[in-house]
Amino acid sequence: MSRKLVALLAFSLLAAPLVAAAGAATPPPAGAVSAVAACANPHLPAEILAGDGPLGGVTPLPVIDATAGEVKLRLAVANDETNRELGLMCVTRLRPHRGMIFVFPQSGDQEFWMKDTLIPLDMLWVAADGTVTTVASEVPASTLQTPDDKVARRRGTGRYVIELPAGEAAADGIKAQTRIALPPLATAR
């Protein structure tokens, strides 16, 4: 049995649903933190997470600064298939103005399936030139027990997708046609 499957099973036995009726993430119950951390991408850098992070011991993903108007964002870079797939799975809290940027080999239609995404997020599809093409606000969280057909899906077009805490895009004035200044980014080889 894989480490991830064991962690998911342990978490499902230990943890109550992490999303309250209002949609806000609540901290996991005592004893469940290590199961959540084991489920999350172990390469997530602690500087984007609020509270307990993944089990460390591995090299963290690189982090970049991006600017949208006056707002500075710190984003972990997921530029390979494994890290794009794991994304922010099993993360229970993000710091303000922190998140993840998913880097794809080329611009195109990108669909995200929010399996095991335990917090609501804002998602931004960004063209290669830094222009936001689509904003999906308040994408609902799921639980580890959410049936696959009930897990949120969102789609947009771009070279990059940025995930931020829910409500952050509106609070920061980020909408379609906003320009985000990004450093050069490439996919891993």
Phi and psi restraints in degrees (value plus and minus 20) as a CYANA .aco file:
   2 SER   PHI     -91.5   -51.5
   2 SER   PSI     137.8   177.8
   3 ARG   PHI     -79.1   -39.1
   3 ARG   PSI     -60.4   -20.4
   4 LYS   PHI     -84.7   -44.7
   4 LYS   PSI     -64.0   -24.0
   5 LEU   PHI     -84.2   -44.2
   5 LEU   PSI     -61.2   -21.2
   6 VAL   PHI     -81.2   -41.2
   6 VAL   PSI     -64.0   -24.0
   7 ALA   PHI     -83.8   -43.8
   7 ALA   PSI     -61.7   -21.7
   8 LEU   PHI     -83.1   -43.1
   8 LEU   PSI     -62.8   -22.8
   9 LEU   PHI     -84.5   -44.5
   9 LEU   PSI     -64.1   -24.1
  10 ALA   PHI     -82.4   -42.4
  10 ALA   PSI     -63.6   -23.6
  11 PHE   PHI     -83.3   -43.3
  11 PHE   PSI     -62.8   -22.8
  12 SER   PHI     -84.5   -44.5
  12 SER   PSI     -48.5    -8.5
  13 LEU   PHI     -99.6   -59.6
  13 LEU   PSI     -51.9   -11.9
  14 LEU   PHI    -111.8   -71.8
  14 LEU   PSI     -51.9   -11.9
  15 ALA   PHI    -121.6   -81.6
  15 ALA   PSI     121.1   161.1
  16 ALA   PHI    -100.3   -60.3
  16 ALA   PSI     145.9   185.9
  17 PRO   PHI     -74.5   -34.5
  17 PRO   PSI     118.1   158.1
  18 LEU   PHI    -112.1   -72.1
  18 LEU   PSI     -20.6    19.4
  19 VAL   PHI    -135.8   -95.8
  19 VAL   PSI      97.5   137.5
  20 ALA   PHI     -91.9   -51.9
  20 ALA   PSI     148.7   188.7
  21 ALA   PHI     -76.5   -36.5
  21 ALA   PSI     -53.0   -13.0
  22 ALA   PHI     -96.8   -56.8
  22 ALA   PSI     -26.5    13.5
  23 GLY   PHI      73.2   113.2
  23 GLY   PSI     -20.7    19.3
  24 ALA   PHI    -103.9   -63.9
  24 ALA   PSI     122.3   162.3
  25 ALA   PHI     -92.5   -52.5
  25 ALA   PSI     119.0   159.0
  26 THR   PHI    -135.4   -95.4
  26 THR   PSI     132.3   172.3
  27 PRO   PHI     -83.0   -43.0
  27 PRO   PSI     128.7   168.7
  28 PRO   PHI     -88.5   -48.5
  28 PRO   PSI     135.3   175.3
  29 PRO   PHI     -86.2   -46.2
  29 PRO   PSI     140.0   180.0
  30 ALA   PHI     -74.6   -34.6
  30 ALA   PSI     118.3   158.3
  31 GLY   PHI      70.9   110.9
  31 GLY   PSI     -38.2     1.8
  32 ALA   PHI    -112.5   -72.5
  32 ALA   PSI     -34.3     5.7
  33 VAL   PHI     -77.0   -37.0
  33 VAL   PSI     -65.3   -25.3
  34 SER   PHI     -86.0   -46.0
  34 SER   PSI     -53.3   -13.3
  35 ALA   PHI     -88.0   -48.0
  35 ALA   PSI     -60.9   -20.9
  36 VAL   PHI     -84.0   -44.0
  36 VAL   PSI     -65.8   -25.8
  37 ALA   PHI     -81.2   -41.2
  37 ALA   PSI     -58.6   -18.6
  38 ALA   PHI     -88.1   -48.1
  38 ALA   PSI     -50.3   -10.3
  39 CYS   PHI     -95.5   -55.5
  39 CYS   PSI     -52.0   -12.0
  40 ALA   PHI     -94.5   -54.5
  40 ALA   PSI     141.3   181.3
  41 ASN   PHI     -81.9   -41.9
  41 ASN   PSI      98.2   138.2
  42 PRO   PHI     -87.3   -47.3
  42 PRO   PSI     -30.9     9.1
  43 HIS   PHI    -110.8   -70.8
  43 HIS   PSI     -20.3    19.7
  44 LEU   PHI     -85.3   -45.3
  44 LEU   PSI     109.3   149.3
  45 PRO   PHI     -94.3   -54.3
  45 PRO   PSI     118.0   158.0
  46 ALA   PHI     -77.7   -37.7
  46 ALA   PSI     -48.1    -8.1
  47 GLU   PHI     -87.2   -47.2
  47 GLU   PSI     -34.8     5.2
  48 ILE   PHI    -116.7   -76.7
  48 ILE   PSI     -35.4     4.6
  49 LEU   PHI    -114.7   -74.7
  49 LEU   PSI     122.4   162.4
  50 ALA   PHI    -122.9   -82.9
  50 ALA   PSI     104.9   144.9
  51 GLY   PHI      69.5   109.5
  51 GLY   PSI    -169.9  -129.9
  52 ASP   PHI     -89.1   -49.1
  52 ASP   PSI     115.4   155.4
  53 GLY   PHI    -124.9   -84.9
  53 GLY   PSI    -195.0  -155.0
  54 PRO   PHI     -85.7   -45.7
  54 PRO   PSI     151.2   191.2
  55 LEU   PHI     -87.2   -47.2
  55 LEU   PSI      92.4   132.4
  56 GLY   PHI     -87.5   -47.5
  56 GLY   PSI    -169.4  -129.4
  57 GLY   PHI      68.4   108.4
  57 GLY   PSI     -19.9    20.1
  58 VAL   PHI    -147.9  -107.9
  58 VAL   PSI     142.2   182.2
  59 THR   PHI     -87.7   -47.7
  59 THR   PSI     106.2   146.2
  60 PRO   PHI     -93.5   -53.5
  60 PRO   PSI     137.3   177.3
  61 LEU   PHI     -80.8   -40.8
  61 LEU   PSI     130.3   170.3
  62 PRO   PHI     -85.8   -45.8
  62 PRO   PSI     135.2   175.2
  63 VAL   PHI    -143.3  -103.3
  63 VAL   PSI     117.3   157.3
  64 ILE   PHI    -140.1  -100.1
  64 ILE   PSI     142.2   182.2
  65 ASP   PHI    -122.2   -82.2
  65 ASP   PSI     114.7   154.7
  66 ALA   PHI    -146.7  -106.7
  66 ALA   PSI     130.9   170.9
  67 THR   PHI    -146.1  -106.1
  67 THR   PSI     109.6   149.6
  68 ALA   PHI    -142.2  -102.2
  68 ALA   PSI      79.8   119.8
  69 GLY   PHI      45.1    85.1
  69 GLY   PSI    -141.6  -101.6
  70 GLU   PHI    -111.0   -71.0
  70 GLU   PSI     -22.9    17.1
  71 VAL   PHI    -115.4   -75.4
  71 VAL   PSI     109.4   149.4
  72 LYS   PHI    -120.5   -80.5
  72 LYS   PSI     107.9   147.9
  73 LEU   PHI    -130.5   -90.5
  73 LEU   PSI     119.9   159.9
  74 ARG   PHI    -128.8   -88.8
  74 ARG   PSI     101.5   141.5
  75 LEU   PHI    -148.8  -108.8
  75 LEU   PSI     109.1   149.1
  76 ALA   PHI     -93.4   -53.4
  76 ALA   PSI     119.6   159.6
  77 VAL   PHI    -118.7   -78.7
  77 VAL   PSI      97.9   137.9
  78 ALA   PHI    -125.2   -85.2
  78 ALA   PSI      78.3   118.3
  79 ASN   PHI    -138.8   -98.8
  79 ASN   PSI      -2.4    37.6
  80 ASP   PHI    -155.7  -115.7
  80 ASP   PSI     145.2   185.2
  81 GLU   PHI     -78.8   -38.8
  81 GLU   PSI     -63.1   -23.1
  82 THR   PHI     -82.6   -42.6
  82 THR   PSI     -68.9   -28.9
  83 ASN   PHI     -91.4   -51.4
  83 ASN   PSI     -50.5   -10.5
  84 ARG   PHI     -86.4   -46.4
  84 ARG   PSI     -58.6   -18.6
  85 GLU   PHI     -88.4   -48.4
  85 GLU   PSI     -63.8   -23.8
  86 LEU   PHI     -93.9   -53.9
  86 LEU   PSI     -57.8   -17.8
  87 GLY   PHI      24.9    64.9
  87 GLY   PSI    -147.1  -107.1
  88 LEU   PHI    -124.5   -84.5
  88 LEU   PSI       7.1    47.1
  89 MET   PHI     -76.2   -36.2
  89 MET   PSI     118.1   158.1
  90 CYS   PHI      44.5    84.5
  90 CYS   PSI      -7.5    32.5
  91 VAL   PHI     -99.4   -59.4
  91 VAL   PSI     115.6   155.6
  92 THR   PHI    -121.8   -81.8
  92 THR   PSI     -39.3     0.7
  93 ARG   PHI    -178.9  -138.9
  93 ARG   PSI     122.5   162.5
  94 LEU   PHI    -135.8   -95.8
  94 LEU   PSI     130.4   170.4
  95 ARG   PHI     -92.4   -52.4
  95 ARG   PSI     135.2   175.2
  96 PRO   PHI     -79.3   -39.3
  96 PRO   PSI     122.8   162.8
  97 HIS   PHI      41.5    81.5
  97 HIS   PSI       5.6    45.6
  98 ARG   PHI    -144.8  -104.8
  98 ARG   PSI     133.2   173.2
  99 GLY   PHI     158.4   198.4
  99 GLY   PSI    -166.7  -126.7
 100 MET   PHI    -158.3  -118.3
 100 MET   PSI     124.1   164.1
 101 ILE   PHI    -136.0   -96.0
 101 ILE   PSI     109.2   149.2
 102 PHE   PHI    -120.0   -80.0
 102 PHE   PSI     102.2   142.2
 103 VAL   PHI    -126.1   -86.1
 103 VAL   PSI     103.6   143.6
 104 PHE   PHI    -126.9   -86.9
 104 PHE   PSI     135.1   175.1
 105 PRO   PHI     -78.6   -38.6
 105 PRO   PSI     -50.1   -10.1
 106 GLN   PHI    -174.2  -134.2
 106 GLN   PSI     143.1   183.1
 107 SER   PHI     -86.5   -46.5
 107 SER   PSI     128.1   168.1
 108 GLY   PHI     152.7   192.7
 108 GLY   PSI    -194.2  -154.2
 109 ASP   PHI     -96.6   -56.6
 109 ASP   PSI     100.3   140.3
 110 GLN   PHI    -139.1   -99.1
 110 GLN   PSI     101.7   141.7
 111 GLU   PHI    -129.3   -89.3
 111 GLU   PSI     116.1   156.1
 112 PHE   PHI    -135.2   -95.2
 112 PHE   PSI     113.8   153.8
 113 TRP   PHI    -130.3   -90.3
 113 TRP   PSI      98.7   138.7
 114 MET   PHI    -108.8   -68.8
 114 MET   PSI      21.5    61.5
 115 LYS   PHI     -76.9   -36.9
 115 LYS   PSI     111.6   151.6
 116 ASP   PHI      37.3    77.3
 116 ASP   PSI       6.9    46.9
 117 THR   PHI    -112.0   -72.0
 117 THR   PSI      86.4   126.4
 118 LEU   PHI    -107.2   -67.2
 118 LEU   PSI     -22.9    17.1
 119 ILE   PHI    -149.6  -109.6
 119 ILE   PSI     128.5   168.5
 120 PRO   PHI     -90.2   -50.2
 120 PRO   PSI     127.4   167.4
 121 LEU   PHI    -154.1  -114.1
 121 LEU   PSI     139.3   179.3
 122 ASP   PHI    -121.4   -81.4
 122 ASP   PSI     120.4   160.4
 123 MET   PHI    -144.2  -104.2
 123 MET   PSI     114.8   154.8
 124 LEU   PHI    -142.3  -102.3
 124 LEU   PSI     103.7   143.7
 125 TRP   PHI    -113.3   -73.3
 125 TRP   PSI     110.3   150.3
 126 VAL   PHI    -147.6  -107.6
 126 VAL   PSI     109.8   149.8
 127 ALA   PHI     -90.4   -50.4
 127 ALA   PSI     146.0   186.0
 128 ALA   PHI     -77.6   -37.6
 128 ALA   PSI     -48.4    -8.4
 129 ASP   PHI    -106.4   -66.4
 129 ASP   PSI     -16.1    23.9
 130 GLY   PHI      73.0   113.0
 130 GLY   PSI     -16.6    23.4
 131 THR   PHI    -103.6   -63.6
 131 THR   PSI     107.9   147.9
 132 VAL   PHI     -90.7   -50.7
 132 VAL   PSI     104.8   144.8
 133 THR   PHI    -118.6   -78.6
 133 THR   PSI     -53.3   -13.3
 134 THR   PHI    -166.4  -126.4
 134 THR   PSI     121.0   161.0
 135 VAL   PHI    -143.2  -103.2
 135 VAL   PSI     106.5   146.5
 136 ALA   PHI    -130.1   -90.1
 136 ALA   PSI      86.4   126.4
 137 SER   PHI    -110.1   -70.1
 137 SER   PSI     126.3   166.3
 138 GLU   PHI      32.1    72.1
 138 GLU   PSI      26.6    66.6
 139 VAL   PHI     -84.0   -44.0
 139 VAL   PSI     103.7   143.7
 140 PRO   PHI     -86.8   -46.8
 140 PRO   PSI     127.9   167.9
 141 ALA   PHI     -94.4   -54.4
 141 ALA   PSI     144.8   184.8
 142 SER   PHI    -144.3  -104.3
 142 SER   PSI     156.6   196.6
 143 THR   PHI    -135.9   -95.9
 143 THR   PSI     152.6   192.6
 144 LEU   PHI     -87.7   -47.7
 144 LEU   PSI     -36.2     3.8
 145 GLN   PHI    -118.8   -78.8
 145 GLN   PSI     -22.0    18.0
 146 THR   PHI     -83.0   -43.0
 146 THR   PSI     105.9   145.9
 147 PRO   PHI     -80.4   -40.4
 147 PRO   PSI     124.6   164.6
 148 ASP   PHI     -72.6   -32.6
 148 ASP   PSI     -58.2   -18.2
 149 ASP   PHI     -94.7   -54.7
 149 ASP   PSI     -27.2    12.8
 150 LYS   PHI    -124.7   -84.7
 150 LYS   PSI     -24.2    15.8
 151 VAL   PHI     -95.0   -55.0
 151 VAL   PSI     114.4   154.4
 152 ALA   PHI     -80.7   -40.7
 152 ALA   PSI     124.5   164.5
 153 ARG   PHI    -148.7  -108.7
 153 ARG   PSI     121.0   161.0
 154 ARG   PHI    -158.9  -118.9
 154 ARG   PSI     128.5   168.5
 155 ARG   PHI    -156.9  -116.9
 155 ARG   PSI     126.2   166.2
 156 GLY   PHI    -182.7  -142.7
 156 GLY   PSI    -199.1  -159.1
 157 THR   PHI    -139.6   -99.6
 157 THR   PSI     113.4   153.4
 158 GLY   PHI     151.7   191.7
 158 GLY   PSI     156.8   196.8
 159 ARG   PHI    -112.9   -72.9
 159 ARG   PSI     -46.4    -6.4
 160 TYR   PHI    -149.3  -109.3
 160 TYR   PSI     133.5   173.5
 161 VAL   PHI    -150.7  -110.7
 161 VAL   PSI     110.9   150.9
 162 ILE   PHI    -132.1   -92.1
 162 ILE   PSI     113.1   153.1
 163 GLU   PHI    -132.7   -92.7
 163 GLU   PSI     111.1   151.1
 164 LEU   PHI    -151.2  -111.2
 164 LEU   PSI     145.0   185.0
 165 PRO   PHI     -76.7   -36.7
 165 PRO   PSI     124.9   164.9
 166 ALA   PHI     -76.5   -36.5
 166 ALA   PSI     116.9   156.9
 167 GLY   PHI      69.5   109.5
 167 GLY   PSI     -33.1     6.9
 168 GLU   PHI     -88.7   -48.7
 168 GLU   PSI     -60.2   -20.2
 169 ALA   PHI     -78.9   -38.9
 169 ALA   PSI     -69.5   -29.5
 170 ALA   PHI     -84.1   -44.1
 170 ALA   PSI     -63.9   -23.9
 171 ALA   PHI     -81.9   -41.9
 171 ALA   PSI     -53.1   -13.1
 172 ASP   PHI    -111.8   -71.8
 172 ASP   PSI     -19.0    21.0
 173 GLY   PHI      52.9    92.9
 173 GLY   PSI       3.8    43.8
 174 ILE   PHI    -111.3   -71.3
 174 ILE   PSI     103.5   143.5
 175 LYS   PHI    -166.4  -126.4
 175 LYS   PSI     158.9   198.9
 176 ALA   PHI     -75.1   -35.1
 176 ALA   PSI     118.7   158.7
 177 GLN   PHI      62.2   102.2
 177 GLN   PSI     -24.8    15.2
 178 THR   PHI     -85.1   -45.1
 178 THR   PSI     120.9   160.9
 179 ARG   PHI    -117.6   -77.6
 179 ARG   PSI     111.2   151.2
 180 ILE   PHI    -133.6   -93.6
 180 ILE   PSI     103.5   143.5
 181 ALA   PHI    -101.2   -61.2
 181 ALA   PSI     100.2   140.2
 182 LEU   PHI    -142.1  -102.1
 182 LEU   PSI     126.4   166.4
 183 PRO   PHI     -92.2   -52.2
 183 PRO   PSI     147.6   187.6
 184 PRO   PHI     -79.7   -39.7
 184 PRO   PSI     113.0   153.0
 185 LEU   PHI    -150.9  -110.9
 185 LEU   PSI     121.0   161.0
 186 ALA   PHI    -157.7  -117.7
 186 ALA   PSI     139.4   179.4
 187 THR   PHI     -98.2   -58.2
 187 THR   PSI     133.3   173.3
 188 ALA   PHI     -91.6   -51.6
 188 ALA   PSI     130.7   170.7
